Amino acid sequence: MWKRWRRRSMAPSRPAVFPEQYGLVLVSVGAVIAGCVLVAYLLISA
């Protein structure tokens, strides 16, 4: 079991985001932030 865990955890891993996905990540983060701001605005103004 230790050998299998070490092989999986010490192996080189994939990057979290590939370079061609940076645009998608920026749009997604922007949409989440905009949604949070909209919900906060609606809660405060109500």
Biopython code that builds the backbone (N, CA, C, O; Angstrom):
import numpy as np
from Bio.PDB.StructureBuilder import StructureBuilder

atoms = [
    (1, "MET", "N", (0.830, -1.191, 0.000)),
    (1, "MET", "CA", (0.000, 0.000, 0.000)),
    (1, "MET", "C", (0.876, 1.257, 0.000)),
    (1, "MET", "O", (0.587, 2.215, -0.717)),
    (2, "TRP", "N", (1.944, 1.252, 0.803)),
    (2, "TRP", "CA", (2.815, 2.427, 0.858)),
    (2, "TRP", "C", (3.434, 2.715, -0.508)),
    (2, "TRP", "O", (3.539, 3.872, -0.916)),
    (3, "LYS", "N", (3.846, 1.654, -1.214)),
    (3, "LYS", "CA", (4.452, 1.860, -2.528)),
    (3, "LYS", "C", (3.446, 2.461, -3.506)),
    (3, "LYS", "O", (3.789, 3.348, -4.288)),
    (4, "ARG", "N", (2.220, 1.985, -3.462)),
    (4, "ARG", "CA", (1.210, 2.523, -4.369)),
    (4, "ARG", "C", (0.912, 3.972, -4.041)),
    (4, "ARG", "O", (0.798, 4.792, -4.952)),
    (5, "TRP", "N", (0.783, 4.316, -2.754)),
    (5, "TRP", "CA", (0.519, 5.703, -2.355)),
    (5, "TRP", "C", (1.669, 6.602, -2.759)),
    (5, "TRP", "O", (1.450, 7.704, -3.263)),
    (6, "ARG", "N", (2.900, 6.144, -2.543)),
    (6, "ARG", "CA", (4.061, 6.953, -2.888)),
    (6, "ARG", "C", (4.154, 7.151, -4.398)),
    (6, "ARG", "O", (4.518, 8.234, -4.857)),
    (7, "ARG", "N", (3.834, 6.131, -5.165)),
    (7, "ARG", "CA", (3.888, 6.226, -6.620)),
    (7, "ARG", "C", (2.871, 7.239, -7.124)),
    (7, "ARG", "O", (3.163, 8.003, -8.044)),
    (8, "ARG", "N", (1.674, 7.253, -6.530)),
    (8, "ARG", "CA", (0.644, 8.195, -6.967)),
    (8, "ARG", "C", (0.921, 9.610, -6.485)),
    (8, "ARG", "O", (0.725, 10.564, -7.238)),
    (9, "SER", "N", (1.369, 9.765, -5.254)),
    (9, "SER", "CA", (1.511, 11.103, -4.695)),
    (9, "SER", "C", (2.813, 11.782, -5.115)),
    (9, "SER", "O", (2.867, 13.010, -5.177)),
    (10, "MET", "N", (3.855, 11.016, -5.401)),
    (10, "MET", "CA", (5.139, 11.608, -5.755)),
    (10, "MET", "C", (5.316, 11.727, -7.268)),
    (10, "MET", "O", (6.317, 12.271, -7.735)),
    (11, "ALA", "N", (4.362, 11.228, -8.025)),
    (11, "ALA", "CA", (4.468, 11.278, -9.478)),
    (11, "ALA", "C", (4.277, 12.711, -9.967)),
    (11, "ALA", "O", (3.570, 13.490, -9.328)),
    (12, "PRO", "N", (4.892, 13.064, -11.082)),
    (12, "PRO", "CA", (4.665, 14.413, -11.636)),
    (12, "PRO", "C", (3.200, 14.566, -12.013)),
    (12, "PRO", "O", (2.607, 13.673, -12.617)),
    (13, "SER", "N", (2.633, 15.684, -11.658)),
    (13, "SER", "CA", (1.198, 15.875, -11.872)),
    (13, "SER", "C", (0.943, 16.830, -13.029)),
    (13, "SER", "O", (1.833, 17.562, -13.463)),
    (14, "ARG", "N", (-0.271, 16.806, -13.509)),
    (14, "ARG", "CA", (-0.688, 17.727, -14.562)),
    (14, "ARG", "C", (-0.831, 19.124, -13.971)),
    (14, "ARG", "O", (-1.080, 19.263, -12.773)),
    (15, "PRO", "N", (-0.678, 20.148, -14.784)),
    (15, "PRO", "CA", (-0.949, 21.497, -14.289)),
    (15, "PRO", "C", (-2.444, 21.665, -14.012)),
    (15, "PRO", "O", (-3.273, 21.001, -14.635)),
    (16, "ALA", "N", (-2.779, 22.540, -13.089)),
    (16, "ALA", "CA", (-4.190, 22.758, -12.754)),
    (16, "ALA", "C", (-4.940, 23.355, -13.937)),
    (16, "ALA", "O", (-6.088, 22.995, -14.199)),
    (17, "VAL", "N", (-4.287, 24.271, -14.650)),
    (17, "VAL", "CA", (-4.903, 24.921, -15.808)),
    (17, "VAL", "C", (-3.883, 24.922, -16.941)),
    (17, "VAL", "O", (-2.745, 25.358, -16.767)),
    (18, "PHE", "N", (-4.298, 24.436, -18.086)),
    (18, "PHE", "CA", (-3.425, 24.475, -19.255)),
    (18, "PHE", "C", (-3.451, 25.875, -19.859)),
    (18, "PHE", "O", (-4.434, 26.595, -19.692)),
    (19, "PRO", "N", (-2.398, 26.270, -20.552)),
    (19, "PRO", "CA", (-2.328, 27.646, -21.081)),
    (19, "PRO", "C", (-3.505, 28.025, -21.980)),
    (19, "PRO", "O", (-3.921, 29.184, -21.975)),
    (20, "GLU", "N", (-4.045, 27.096, -22.738)),
    (20, "GLU", "CA", (-5.168, 27.449, -23.622)),
    (20, "GLU", "C", (-6.480, 27.609, -22.856)),
    (20, "GLU", "O", (-7.489, 27.983, -23.453)),
    (21, "GLN", "N", (-6.494, 27.337, -21.561)),
    (21, "GLN", "CA", (-7.716, 27.471, -20.762)),
    (21, "GLN", "C", (-7.751, 28.751, -19.941)),
    (21, "GLN", "O", (-8.719, 28.977, -19.215)),
    (22, "TYR", "N", (-6.723, 29.599, -20.030)),
    (22, "TYR", "CA", (-6.682, 30.812, -19.214)),
    (22, "TYR", "C", (-7.873, 31.725, -19.482)),
    (22, "TYR", "O", (-8.424, 32.300, -18.544)),
    (23, "GLY", "N", (-8.276, 31.869, -20.723)),
    (23, "GLY", "CA", (-9.426, 32.714, -21.046)),
    (23, "GLY", "C", (-10.696, 32.205, -20.395)),
    (23, "GLY", "O", (-11.475, 32.986, -19.848)),
    (24, "LEU", "N", (-10.908, 30.902, -20.452)),
    (24, "LEU", "CA", (-12.097, 30.299, -19.849)),
    (24, "LEU", "C", (-12.100, 30.501, -18.340)),
    (24, "LEU", "O", (-13.145, 30.767, -17.747)),
    (25, "VAL", "N", (-10.933, 30.376, -17.720)),
    (25, "VAL", "CA", (-10.837, 30.567, -16.273)),
    (25, "VAL", "C", (-11.157, 32.021, -15.914)),
    (25, "VAL", "O", (-11.874, 32.277, -14.947)),
    (26, "LEU", "N", (-10.628, 32.971, -16.690)),
    (26, "LEU", "CA", (-10.907, 34.384, -16.405)),
    (26, "LEU", "C", (-12.391, 34.699, -16.545)),
    (26, "LEU", "O", (-12.956, 35.399, -15.705)),
    (27, "VAL", "N", (-13.025, 34.191, -17.596)),
    (27, "VAL", "CA", (-14.457, 34.423, -17.784)),
    (27, "VAL", "C", (-15.258, 33.783, -16.652)),
    (27, "VAL", "O", (-16.208, 34.387, -16.153)),
    (28, "SER", "N", (-14.894, 32.583, -16.246)),
    (28, "SER", "CA", (-15.612, 31.888, -15.180)),
    (28, "SER", "C", (-15.479, 32.628, -13.849)),
    (28, "SER", "O", (-16.463, 32.799, -13.129)),
    (29, "VAL", "N", (-14.262, 33.063, -13.525)),
    (29, "VAL", "CA", (-14.051, 33.797, -12.277)),
    (29, "VAL", "C", (-14.804, 35.117, -12.308)),
    (29, "VAL", "O", (-15.392, 35.522, -11.306)),
    (30, "GLY", "N", (-14.789, 35.785, -13.447)),
    (30, "GLY", "CA", (-15.531, 37.037, -13.580)),
    (30, "GLY", "C", (-17.027, 36.839, -13.393)),
    (30, "GLY", "O", (-17.684, 37.658, -12.751)),
    (31, "ALA", "N", (-17.573, 35.762, -13.947)),
    (31, "ALA", "CA", (-19.002, 35.482, -13.801)),
    (31, "ALA", "C", (-19.358, 35.179, -12.347)),
    (31, "ALA", "O", (-20.403, 35.616, -11.865)),
    (32, "VAL", "N", (-18.511, 34.445, -11.651)),
    (32, "VAL", "CA", (-18.779, 34.135, -10.238)),
    (32, "VAL", "C", (-18.724, 35.410, -9.405)),
    (32, "VAL", "O", (-19.585, 35.625, -8.551)),
    (33, "ILE", "N", (-17.734, 36.250, -9.637)),
    (33, "ILE", "CA", (-17.623, 37.507, -8.887)),
    (33, "ILE", "C", (-18.809, 38.413, -9.180)),
    (33, "ILE", "O", (-19.370, 39.017, -8.266)),
    (34, "ALA", "N", (-19.195, 38.514, -10.454)),
    (34, "ALA", "CA", (-20.342, 39.344, -10.814)),
    (34, "ALA", "C", (-21.624, 38.823, -10.154)),
    (34, "ALA", "O", (-22.455, 39.615, -9.709)),
    (35, "GLY", "N", (-21.785, 37.523, -10.091)),
    (35, "GLY", "CA", (-22.960, 36.955, -9.440)),
    (35, "GLY", "C", (-22.977, 37.248, -7.949)),
    (35, "GLY", "O", (-24.028, 37.561, -7.389)),
    (36, "CYS", "N", (-21.824, 37.149, -7.305)),
    (36, "CYS", "CA", (-21.752, 37.459, -5.873)),
    (36, "CYS", "C", (-22.047, 38.926, -5.610)),
    (36, "CYS", "O", (-22.741, 39.263, -4.652)),
    (37, "VAL", "N", (-21.518, 39.799, -6.463)),
    (37, "VAL", "CA", (-21.780, 41.232, -6.309)),
    (37, "VAL", "C", (-23.261, 41.516, -6.513)),
    (37, "VAL", "O", (-23.843, 42.305, -5.769)),
    (38, "LEU", "N", (-23.873, 40.893, -7.495)),
    (38, "LEU", "CA", (-25.302, 41.099, -7.752)),
    (38, "LEU", "C", (-26.148, 40.625, -6.573)),
    (38, "LEU", "O", (-27.078, 41.322, -6.166)),
    (39, "VAL", "N", (-25.851, 39.480, -6.031)),
    (39, "VAL", "CA", (-26.608, 38.966, -4.882)),
    (39, "VAL", "C", (-26.419, 39.889, -3.675)),
    (39, "VAL", "O", (-27.385, 40.186, -2.972)),
    (40, "ALA", "N", (-25.194, 40.342, -3.430)),
    (40, "ALA", "CA", (-24.943, 41.242, -2.303)),
    (40, "ALA", "C", (-25.698, 42.545, -2.505)),
    (40, "ALA", "O", (-26.284, 43.073, -1.560)),
    (41, "TYR", "N", (-25.692, 43.069, -3.722)),
    (41, "TYR", "CA", (-26.410, 44.326, -4.009)),
    (41, "TYR", "C", (-27.911, 44.156, -3.765)),
    (41, "TYR", "O", (-28.552, 45.012, -3.155)),
    (42, "LEU", "N", (-28.460, 43.044, -4.248)),
    (42, "LEU", "CA", (-29.892, 42.815, -4.073)),
    (42, "LEU", "C", (-30.262, 42.614, -2.603)),
    (42, "LEU", "O", (-31.339, 43.033, -2.176)),
    (43, "LEU", "N", (-29.392, 41.987, -1.834)),
    (43, "LEU", "CA", (-29.676, 41.779, -0.415)),
    (43, "LEU", "C", (-29.583, 43.100, 0.351)),
    (43, "LEU", "O", (-30.379, 43.355, 1.256)),
    (44, "ILE", "N", (-28.624, 43.925, -0.009)),
    (44, "ILE", "CA", (-28.434, 45.202, 0.715)),
    (44, "ILE", "C", (-29.524, 46.194, 0.349)),
    (44, "ILE", "O", (-30.003, 46.935, 1.207)),
    (45, "SER", "N", (-29.924, 46.216, -0.930)),
    (45, "SER", "CA", (-30.901, 47.218, -1.356)),
    (45, "SER", "C", (-32.332, 46.811, -0.995)),
    (45, "SER", "O", (-33.230, 47.651, -1.059)),
    (46, "ALA", "N", (-32.566, 45.585, -0.628)),
    (46, "ALA", "CA", (-33.933, 45.134, -0.350)),
    (46, "ALA", "C", (-34.437, 45.637, 0.989)),
    (46, "ALA", "O", (-35.570, 45.345, 1.372)),
]
sb = StructureBuilder()
sb.init_structure("model")
sb.init_model(0)
sb.init_chain("A")
sb.init_seg("    ")
for serial, (resi, resn, name, xyz) in enumerate(atoms, 1):
    if name == "N":
        sb.init_residue(resn, " ", resi, " ")
    sb.init_atom(name, np.array(xyz, "f"), 0.0, 1.0, " ", f" {name:<3s}", serial, name[0])
structure = sb.get_structure()
